[in-house]
Each structure stands twice: as structure tokens, then as C-alpha cells.
Amino acid sequence: MTFKDYIQIRERSEQLCSHLETEDFVIQAAEHVSPVKWHLAHTSWFFETFVLKPYLMDYKEFHPDFSYFFNSYYNAVGARTVRNQRGLMTRPTTEEVFDYRGFIDEQMKLIIEGGMTAEVEDTIRLGLNHEQQHQELLVTDLKYNLWLNPLLPAVLNIKEYPKQEGSGWINIREDIYEIGHVGEGFCYDNECSRHKVYLEDVQIASKLVSNREYLEFVHAGGYENPEYWHSDGWAWVQQEGIGTPLYWMLENGAAYYYTLDGKKEMDLDAPLAHVSFYEAAAYAEWAGCRLPTEAEWEIGSKRFSWGERWEWTNSAYLPYPRYQKAPGAIGEYNGKFMVNQMVLRGASVATSPGHSRSTYRNFFHPQYQWQFSGIRLCKK
């Protein structure tokens, strides 16, 4: 690894918000999203906490309170700001956060160019992948935050609704397969260990469900019929008043959606986005199909195009056989979230280049819609 490799990823975070106004950096519309400013600071905190403090001799913190402000969920590191109050921190200012990033990069250059042990390099590589995760969250959180602005502002064009190819079904034959990370490249601990799974004969769709197909479900009363929904999903629909995917606007017989590039007329043939697991499962039930398991998805992914949407699977987020959590605070990265969440596979239009792979296991609670999440069907 070179400093050029490091700074290239770090610079992307700032490029993603280069067209924002100062006020855009601070807003937090809900507890499950964070302000842009917080993402920029937290990713710097990660390098300070897990690389600079333990490995750079005589390192002095940029600011003594930043460890409290910008810790996310690492209990072993210490106290932190309450999550739903991140948007209340007008201080430190956005300018100070950018100064913090510059300071961290200067110190990291000393580490990287001064000669690294394998342990240090592995931690830096984890930090860079962590930053790429937050680049995606920065984009999706920003979209959610701006969605609540009546102006529906346009700030970024990432071509959210690309064209997709493919048709029909891919056959997966009954057999014993292996899934999980293999090779020397980077992976998260939740992708290990590689292990055998048994699959029955199954068919998996070669393309994602489109906006047009999901709109048929909406017009057919899919959100009014409890027959298609899990019990928790139906309760969520009723309590939250959900009637469409997030960001949809059905007006006078026309369909629109909000994008980071402003309000757009819906591309009916583009892949659906911003649905929860509950909605994905309900649509699959309505369509006479089901969602694939993550093992079916991983085996099938060799034969279909993926990467435009995080794709909900029918698998709970649980440890693989022989999973080992890393010691210390780093062990809190993935393992402690292996309960009450569902696995998504693939990547999305908001994912940083080169960040995902077919074994990557994303995970969220089943009610969340704000990621670029879509649906791939499966059937016997």
C-alpha cells in the first residue's frame, strides 16, 4: 500500500460533497441517518483511534473532544454522542472537520511512508474499506436528509436509475456448493469462513424487478392486502402509513421520484430502488415467488449482472461456521450486529468503485428503505 492508494480513497469522500452548501453538511432528518459532516469526521476518527494513537510515537490528538463527538458504536473505545443528536452539533464547524481530515492525512503519511508492519497495514486497509462504506452512507443519508426539503434540491448526479439487461430465469441445479470469501484479497470477517451449503433445484431471475413491475403491485392494492405481508411487515405498513417505495410520488396518474439530481419522471424500466425487506418479501409473495437465500444469490451471481442495487435476500444476518470475531474494539465492527437483521447482497449505484464482491454481506433491519435496495426473485 502507498500513500497514493490511501489518499485516493480519502479524496473521494470530499469529492462526493464538493457541490454542497455549508448548511447541507449539518442536517440529520432521522436517527438512522447521519449528517455529511459527521461521516467526514468519523472516518478520520477511525484512523486516529485504530492507527495513529496505537502506532505513531508521540502522537497528539487534533482535538481532545473529537473522540467523544465522532465515535459511532465502539463501546470499548469510550463514551460517544447520542446518535440522534449528531445533527445538533453545529460546532465543531464544517471547516474544522475538513482541517481535522487534513491533519489526519498528514499523520497517516508518516505511518505509511515510514514503514508498516503487516498488522498496521491490515488495519489501514480495514479503515479504507470502512471509509468506502461511509461514502455510500454519505450519499444515501444525504438523499434522505434532502428529501424532506420541499425544494427537492439537486446536488449530485450518480445516475441512480440505470438501464438493465437480461431476461428469463437462471437454473441452479441441486448440489453441494461452497460460499464465503476465498483468495488473498480484502474481506470483512463476516465473509469467513468459506463453507459448504446444500441447495435444491431453484430458478433465480436474471434481472431485478423494475419500477413498472412494482407499480403494478401498488396499483393492484398490494399495500392494502395483509395476505402478502409478514406480520411485522403489515404492522409497519399500518403504523407508518407506507404506500409506496421511498421517494416515490404518484401524482394525477403520473409517476415521479426524488433523486439527488432533483425530481424526475419515473423510468419505468429501470430497476426498482428504496424498498424495505418487508416490501421485497410482500412483492415476491404477490408475484408467486420468493426472495433468494444469500447462498442461492452467491452461487447464482456468477451468471447474472449485479451491482446496481443492494438486493434483499431471505437470509437472516448470522455468523458463518467457524466465524471468529476480532479482539478488542475492532471486534465490534460486524459481530455484535448479528441479530434481527437481514442480509443484502451485491452493491449499488452509490457503492464506491471496487468496494464490493460477490461474497460481501451487507445487512440492515427489515423496515429500512433508504438504501438503494432492490428485488431479485427466486422460484422453484
Buried (B, 14 or more C-beta within 10 A) or exposed (E): EEBEEBBEBBEBBEEBBEEBEEEBBBBBBEEBBBBBBBBBBBBBBBBBBBBBBEBBEEBEEBBEEBBBBBBBEBEEBEEBBEBEEBBEBEEBBBEBBBBBBEBBBEBBEEBBEEEBEEEBBEBBBBBBBBBBBBBBBBBBBBBBBBBEEEEBBBBBEBEBBEEBEEEEBBEBEEEEBEBBBEEEEBBBBBBBBBBEBEBEEBBBBBBBBBBBBBBBBBEEEBBEBBEBBBEEBBBBBEEEEBEBBBBBBBEEEEBBBBBBBEBBEBBEEBBBBBBBBBBBBBBBBBBEBBBBBBBBBBBBBEEBEBBBBBBBBBBBBBBBEEBEBEEEBBBBBBBEBBEEBBBBBBBBBBBBEEBBBBBBBBBBEBBBBBBBBBBBBBBE
